[in-house]
């Protein structure tokens, strides 16, 4: 029987690995790994946030996605870190069967966008509010980004550094074109 040998990931200077496990709210119970395609770093705290792609029914609400936080001050390279469950966020609306495939946070930490294959959600975060508190509230606005099979989303900025919209990237490089720019017109 032929076996393929997996190589260790390439090492780059200045890059650290932070292995982790998912834990419950209390940080005591380990949860099984699930697919997560959405990750962003809060510019205010430098904490890392990971959103499960898996959708669940939570507290009477359907189509919720779990959000986990890795606190910057607790991260240790090369050791097993704890990603603690901090909230659940709407991951899909009616008729959409998949959860978040991408998320981003604005450079000033004021806006958070989360998208699946068919729709996007946008939250506004007040000063002094945590990411978890912001995501627990209802989205600030419908987010009409180009999400057709897009796997990545990010905030786009103009020459003055002001947020002007989103860049959305499709997984299929043969798309026409795979990179979409959506102007900020609703907020």
C-alpha positions, -999 to +999 in steps of 0.1 A: +000+000+000+013+034-010+015+060+018+021+097+013+045+112+038+033+145+051+060+171+055+062+196+083+048+230+076+074+254+062+091+276+087+095+313+080+116+337+100+094+358+123+064+335+121+052+317+152+028+288+155+001+289+182-016+255+185-049+256+203-080+237+214-116+249+217-129+254+252-163+262+266-172+296+282-157+287+315-125+275+298-127+241+314-143+217+289-126+209+256-149+209+226-142+188+195-125+205+166-148+219+139-142+236+106-134+273+110-126+295+080-131+329+097-104+345+117-096+381+126-074+400+151-089+428+172-068+460+166-077+473+200-067+443+221-047+421+197-069+391+207-076+365+180-112+356+171-122+324+153-157+316+140-169+281+134-183+274+100-206+248+116-241+262+123-261+252+154-293+260+173-283+279+204-307+293+230-338+290+208-320+307+179-311+287+148-282+291+124-258+304+150-220+301+148-198+298+178-171+325+183-139+318+202-112+341+215-075+336+221-064+364+244-032+380+232-016+382+266-021+344+271-008+332+237+024+311+240+041+299+208+046+261+206+023+252+235-013+242+235-034+274+239-071+278+249-096+293+225-125+302+248-161+303+236-172+339+241-205+343+221-226+329+193-233+350+163-258+348+135-241+327+108-268+324+082-303+337+074-333+317+062-326+294+033-288+295+036-272+263+047-236+272+055-220+293+082-193+319+081-165+315+055-148+348+062-148+377+087-128+409+092-126+438+116-120+474+106-085+489+113-100+510+141-120+481+155-153+499+150-169+476+124-170+438+121-181+419+090-190+382+088-201+365+056-211+331+043-215+321+007-247+340+001-249+369+026-230+392+049-236+407+083-222+439+096-219+450+133-209+484+147-187+482+179-189+511+204-158+524+223-153+503+254-173+474+240-157+440+235-159+421+202-182+395+219-205+422+232-208+437+197-214+404+180-241+395+206-262+424+194-282+425+162-263+433+130-261+471+124-271+468+088-277+444+059-244+439+042-249+437+005-214+425-004-206+405-035-207+371-018-212+348-048-189+319-038-165+344-022-142+329+004-126+360+017-137+395+027-118+425+040-124+462+046-112+485+018-097+519+026-093+551+005-062+573+002-071+591+034-075+559+054-113+561+056-132+529+052-148+529+017-162+494+013-151+458+010-129+436-011-144+402-016-123+374-032-138+343-049-121+310-046-124+303-083-095+321-100-113+317-134-140+340-122-147+373-139-129+388-120-124+369-088-118+401-068-149+423-062-150+458-048-182+469-031-185+506-023-197+516+012-232+531+005-254+518+032-238+533+064 
